[in-house]
Amino acid sequence: MAKVDGKFLQDDWVEETPSGTVNGSNTVFTLSSTPSGSSLAMFVNGLMIRKTIDYTVSGTTVTFTDAPPTASEVRAEYYKKN
C-alpha cells in the first residue's frame, strides 16, 4: 500500500461491483485488483458478509459459500495490493 506522510493514497482504495452473474446459482466473482492482506470486505444487499464463513478469496477470485439471490447487489471494498 502506498503511503504519503503515513496516510494511504486514495488511489489504493477500491469500491466496486465484482464481475460475475448474480442469478441465484453463480458463486464465483472477480475483483479488478488483488486485495492487500485482509482488507477485503464483501457486501450483499448492503450487509457485510463474513470471510471464510460466507466467502473465500484467492487473488482476484471471490467464491461465495452460497450464491447471492437473483438481482442482489454484490459490492467489494478493499485496499489493492501494490
URRA-V594663 format. One record per run of one state. SS is the DSSP state (alpha for helix, beta for strand, coil for the rest). FROM is the first residue (numbers start at 0). LEN is the number of residues. If there is no record, write none. Layout:
SS:FROM:LEN
SS:FROM:LEN
This chain:
coil:0:2
beta:2:2
coil:4:2
beta:6:2
coil:8:1
alpha:9:3
beta:12:4
coil:16:2
beta:18:1
coil:19:8
beta:27:3
coil:30:4
beta:34:1
coil:35:5
beta:40:4
coil:44:2
beta:46:3
coil:49:1
beta:50:1
coil:51:3
beta:54:4
coil:58:2
beta:60:4
coil:64:9
beta:73:7
coil:80:2
